[in-house]
Amino acid sequence: MSKKNIVILIGLATVLGGCGKTPTMPASAAPDVTALKASETSAAGIALPHSVSALLAASEVVFDPPSETHHYQIEDNGEYWYQKPISADEQNRGGTMSPLIMARYKGIHKGVYTIDLYPSATSINRLRCKSPCNSAKVELILNGEVLDSVIVPTNEGGVISEVLDDVENGRLNVYSSHNTHAAAHHH
């Protein structure tokens, strides 16, 4: 085994040990560590740490897969529709569902995510934040004019935290007005 391969394996063992994703190894694959064997030394005669030799001996390493679950209810040509949680007031009036809110992910520029939420036909709530998005700047835009902006926490649940979770985990595509034009021309 070359020094380069040893360095890569040691780096892998270090990364795996530090990320909280401990590799799971079948008991039958666990190495006998009572003595260092020739297979546990590099071609240069350097003894491999136990964690590296265990990785080499493992026939199967299992990791938790990243979550593929998205929060949106509907996706249509780069427009994502989210269910707003129903308020206690609406429940008291007999309501069981709230209207869907459309979101368009505009992309990331200089580390800042931009998402437009459309709670109505004439207004836009533009969200901007840097990862990790613990808070976001929200601009209220009416008829193309910014009327107000506030900083809101994003960890309190609801549509904003769901959209940002989807964006930060790569579940949304960047919206392009070409998406809707292309769909219209394919009918």
C-alpha positions, 0 to 999 in steps of 0.5 A, spaced: 500 500 500 502 506 498 503 512 502 498 516 498 493 510 500 495 510 507 494 518 508 487 517 504 485 512 509 487 516 515 484 522 513 477 518 511 478 515 518 479 522 521 473 525 518 468 519 519 470 519 527 469 527 527 462 527 524 458 523 528 456 518 522 460 512 525 461 506 520 457 500 522 461 493 521 459 486 521 462 482 527 465 477 522 469 483 519 472 485 525 479 484 525 483 480 530 488 486 533 492 481 538 498 482 533 500 486 527 500 482 521 503 484 514 497 486 511 496 491 517 502 495 515 504 499 509 509 497 503 513 502 507 513 498 513 508 503 517 504 500 522 496 502 520 492 505 526 487 500 528 481 504 526 484 504 519 486 497 519 478 496 521 476 500 515 480 496 510 478 489 513 470 491 513 467 488 507 461 493 508 460 500 511 453 502 512 452 510 513 445 513 514 443 516 508 441 523 507 434 525 508 430 525 501 424 527 504 421 534 502 416 539 505 413 541 499 406 539 497 406 540 490 412 542 485 410 545 478 416 547 473 420 550 479 414 553 483 414 549 490 407 549 494 407 549 501 402 548 506 401 553 511 400 550 518 393 552 520 392 557 526 388 556 532 384 561 530 382 558 524 381 551 527 376 554 532 372 557 526 372 550 523 377 550 518 381 544 517 386 547 511 390 553 510 391 555 503 398 553 499 403 558 499 408 558 492 415 559 493 420 560 488 428 558 489 432 564 486 439 561 487 445 562 491 449 568 490 455 570 494 453 565 499 446 568 500 440 564 498 434 568 495 427 565 495 420 568 493 414 566 497 407 568 494 402 569 500 397 572 495 397 574 487 400 581 488 405 581 494 412 577 495 415 575 501 423 575 499 427 571 504 435 572 504 439 568 508 446 565 509 447 558 511 446 556 516 439 559 516 438 561 523 435 567 521 433 570 515 431 577 512 424 578 509 422 583 505 415 585 503 414 587 496 408 589 493 407 591 486 414 591 485 416 596 491 419 594 497 415 596 503 418 593 509 423 588 511 424 584 518 429 579 520 426 573 523 428 567 526 427 560 522 427 555 527 420 556 529 417 551 524 412 553 519 413 555 511 419 559 512 423 553 516 420 548 511 423 552 505 429 553 508 430 546 510 429 544 503 433 549 500 439 548 504 439 540 503 438 541 495 431 539 494 429 545 490 431 547 483 433 554 481 426 557 478 427 560 471 421 564 467 424 559 462 421 553 466 414 555 465 415 558 458 418 551 456 412 547 459 407 552 455 410 550 449 410 543 450 403 542 450 
